[in-house]
């Protein structure tokens, strides 16, 4: 959804100005008041500097809000009967409701503070929340990767998967001073070759010692008993024949440790996911609210720089109906194009050249993005999540 934030001079008639905009745009857009209080202004030089800083902060805020929304969307999407939209709320309101009913939080951001102080407070809060989410997300990702690695060991074919639980004690020669048992993954197409050759790959292989322990769609797992002194040579020769000797030693406690590690990692992953969803949900609300407050500061600062002191302007949020954005632009330029720049002509001149002027104004709007009034966009795509 794209919200267009516009402010125009009120000329002492703020309510009438609002009603005028709403009536002009009624066919093409929803229009709501964007309530901005008066602030301690300071010097105009300071406002110019702050105006430039707010542009950079706005970009950073937008990136932070979208990042936490994407994190929340990815976490929620895998849960049954969960809608991402139900989690992306701002002060228990939908994004649309919050923007269209925006009220400055004067309890949190006091208007008797300077604009610079308020901006600093907003940016520090946003940075703190962004860093907190990064830290939690990094920890969750690290544990999630560890879980995937453990789960992968439980799956895959017999040439790669963990053999704990597949190889039993009776398959092994244990505690022998001279003999060892190897476990070999043999492609199913090479079974005959294995049976015909394993005894002669090297000397000192126990005859008829090979036993098929398990089988999947691609491989069979065979045991073979041989003298310890030829293990390395056998492994090398087997590899040449495309037989895969698994690096495995039987350990009665290994399966228990593996299962316990998997359970603990799964439990940690679930706990971290729950905490990350809760934190992302809370922080999205706070971060989006901070972003809209920063937008309000931009509108206020730019309105003072454009229209002068004392502040006397009307600010609105406009949500154009589909395919009517250009029409909204046209109506606003027609109504307020006289405010500045190439549009600074008196009413008589505009009346005499209205069609030509409107064409020129719209061309200026389309080619440069310039508006003779204050205008900013707030765009948040809820649908892609």
N, C-alpha and C positions, 0 to 999 in steps of 0.2 A: 504494500500500500504506500502511495506517495502522498504526503501532506505538504501543501504549499503554505508557508507562513508569510503573510503580507502585512505591512503597516503603511498607513497613509495619514496625512495630516487630518486632525479632527476639527480644527478651527473652532474649538470650544464646544463642539456638538458631537461628542464621541458616540452616543447612542444612535443619533440620526445617521452618522457615517456608517455605523455597523448595519443598520437597517437598509441603507442605500446599497451597500455591497451585496447583502443577502438577496435583495430584490433583483438586482441586476444579474446575479448569477444563479437565480433560483432554478432555471431550466437546465443548467449545465453542471452544477456542483452543489455539494453540501458546504455550508459556511457556518463556522462557530467562532465566538469570541475567543481570543487568545489573551488571557488576562495577565498583564505584566504590571507590577507595581512600579513606583518611582524609586530610584536609587540615589545615593550620594554620588554626584557626578565627577567632581574634581575638575581638572583642566581639560580643555579640548585636545591639547597635545597628548595627554595621557590616554584619552579616548582613542586617538588615532593609533597609538602603539598597541593598546588593548585590542582594537579591532583586528589588527594583523595577527596577534597572538591567538585570538578566538578562532580564527580560520584553522590554524594548526591543531588546536585542542578539539575542534569539532570533528576533524578527520580521525584523530586518535580515539575519540569517544565512540564514533560510529564503528570503527574496527573492533573495539573492545566489546561493544554490545552484540555485534554480529557473531563474534567468536564464542561468547558464552551461550548465545542462542543456538549455535551449531552444536556445541558440546551437549547441551541439554537435549536437543533434537535427536542426536545420535544415541544418547543413553536411553531415552524414553521410547524410541522407535521399536526397540526389540521387546518391549514389555506388552503382555496381552491387554487388550481393551484400553490402552493408553493413547490419548490424543495429545500431540505436542502442544496444540493451541491451549489446552487446559493448564499447561505448565508455564506458558509465556504470558504471565499476568503482571500488571504493574499496580501495586497497591490494591490488589484483589479486583482490578478492572482489566478488561481486554485492552490491548494496545490502542485500538480505535477509541474506546471510551475514555481512556486516560488522556490522549492527545486532545480530543474534542471537548473535554471538560477540565482542561488544565487549570490548576490554581497554584500560584507560587507558594512554596512551603516556607513561610516567613518564620516559623518556629525554628527551623533548621538553618535557613539562610536569611539571617536578619537583614532587613533593608537599611538599617542604620550603619551597616558596614560599607566600606568602599567597594566599588565594582571589582577592583583588583583583588581585594581580600576574598570576596565571594568566589571569584574565578579560581584563586589559589585553593580554596577549600574544596571546590568541585573537582579540580584536577588531582588533588592529593587523595581524595576519597576514591576516585575512579582508578588511580594507579594502585592503591592498596587493594581494592577488590580484584583488579586484574591480576596482580601478582599472587594473591591468595588462590585464585582459580588455577593459575599456571602451576603452582606448587602441588595442589591437590591432583590436578590432571596428570602431572608427570609421575607422581607416586602411583596413581591408578594405572597408567599405561605400563609402567615398569612391572607391576604385579600381574597385569593382564597378559603381558608378553611371557612372563614366567609360567603362567597357567597354560597358555597355548603350547609352550614347549613341553610341559609335562603331559598335556593331553595328546600331543602329537606322538609321544613315546608309547601311548596306549593304542595308537591306531597305525596306519601305514602297513606295508607288507612285511613279510618275515625277514627281509633283508635290512630293515631299518628299525622296526619296532622293538620296544623293550621286551626281553625274554623272561623277565621275572613273572612267575605265574604260569608260564608255558612249559619251561623246563622244570621237571620235578627231580627230587633227590635220587630216585631210582634210575634216572637217565645218566648219572654222573659216576665216574670213578673218583672217590674222594680219599684224601689223606694217603695217597700212594707216593712212595719215594721215587718211582720211576715212570709211572703211567699218567696220562692226562686225557681228558675228554674234550674234544672240540665240537662246536655246533656250527653247521654249515647250511647256509641258504642256497638251495639248488633250484634254478629255473625249471619249471615243470617239463619244458621241452628237452631238458638234459638229464632226466632221471636215469635213463638207460646208460648214458655215458658215465654218470656218477657211479652206478653199481659196477660197471665194467672196469673202472679205472681207479677208484679211491684207494684200493689196497696197494697199487703199484706206483702211485704218485711219488712216494718216497719209500725207503726201507723202514722197517720197524713200525709198520701199521698193523694193528691186531686184526687178523683175518675175520671176516664176517661180523665185524663189530658195529657196522653202520645200522642205525635204526631210525625210521621216520617217526618224528615226534609230533609234528603238526604240519598243516598245509593250508594255504590260502589260494586265491585265484591266480597268483603269479609264481609262488615259490613253495617248495617243501623244505621243512627244517629237519636235517639229519644230524644224528650224533655219530662220532667216530672216535675210537680209542687208539692211542698211539703212544710211543715213548716221548717223554718230555723233551729229550735232546733234539728231536726232529720237528718240533712244533713250528718253528719259524720257517723251515724249508717247506713243510707241507702247506703252510698258509700261502707262501709265494707261488708254489706250483698250482695250488687250487685256483688262485686268482687268474693264472694264465688260462685255465680251463673255464673261466667265468663262474666258478663256485665261490661264494662269498663266506669266508670264515668270520663268524661273529665274535666280537670282543666281549666275551661274557664269562664270568666265573660265578658258579652257584653260591648263593648266600641265603641261608634260611630266613634271616631277618630283613633282607633287602626288600622283599615284597611288602612286608609290613611297613617299613620306612617309606617306601614309595607311595603306598596307599595313604599313609598318614600325611605325607607332604602334599599330596594332591588334595586331600580333604581340607587341610589348613589353608592352602593357597586359594581354593574355591571359596572358602568361608571369608577369607580376607578380601577377595575380589568382590563378593556380594556386599560386604560391609562398606567397602570403599565406594562402590557404585551408588549405594543408598545415600551415603554422606555427600557424594559429589552431586547427585541429583538435587538433594535438599539445598546444598550450598549454591548451586548454579541457579536454582529457582529463585532463591532469596536475592542473590546478587544480580540476576537479570532485572528484577523489579527495581532495585536500587540504581543499577547502572543506566537503565533506560530512563528512569526519572531524572537522573543527573544529566543525561544527554538532552532531554527536553528543557531542563532548566538552563543549560548552556545555550541552547537555541534561543531561549527567551532573552538571555543577556545579549546575544548577537543582534537580535531584533531591536532591543532597546538602544544599544550603543550606536548602531547604524542609523536608527531613526533620529537620534539627537544630532549626529554628524550631518545627516541629510537635511533635517527640518529645523534645526537650531533649538535654542532655549527660550523659555522653559519647555520641557517635554509636553507635547500636545499632539498625540497621535492615537489612532485606533489600530489595533492589531487583530488579525483573524487567522484561523486555519481554514484552508480551502481543500476539499477533496473532490477533484473533478470526476464526473461520470466517465466511464470508458469511452474513448475516442473524442472527448470534448475538451481535452487539455488546451489545444490550440484556440478553441473558441473562448475559453476562460481568459487566456492571454489577451485575445483580441478585445474582449469587453473591458478588462482592466486597463489596457493601454488607451483605449478610447476614452475611458473615464478619467484616467490620471496621467496621461501622457504629457500634459502641460507642466508637470512638476519640475522638469530640469533637462539638462543636456540639450540635444538637438530639438527638444520639444518646448523650449522656453519661449513661446509666443503668446501674445495676448489673445483673448477670446475671439475678437473680431477677425484677426488673421487666421485663427484656426477655423472659424466658421466659413471663411471664404475659401479655404484650401483643405477642408476637412477630409475629403476622400484621398487626396494626394498625400496629406500628412499621415493618415492612418496607414496607408500602404508603406510609407517610409518607416513609420514607427514599428510596424510588424516585421519589416525586413531587418531593422536594427535588432529587434528582440530575437529573431530566429538566427541571425548570423553571429551575434556577439554574446547573447545571453544578458545583455544590459537591460535593466528596467529603470524607468524614471522614478519608481517608488521602491521601497525596501522589500526585498523578496528573498527567502531562503527555502530550500527544500529539506524535508525530513522523509527519508525513504527507508522503509523496513519491510522486507519481503517475507511475510508470514507463511505464504503458500509453499515456498520452496523447502520448508522445514516439515 
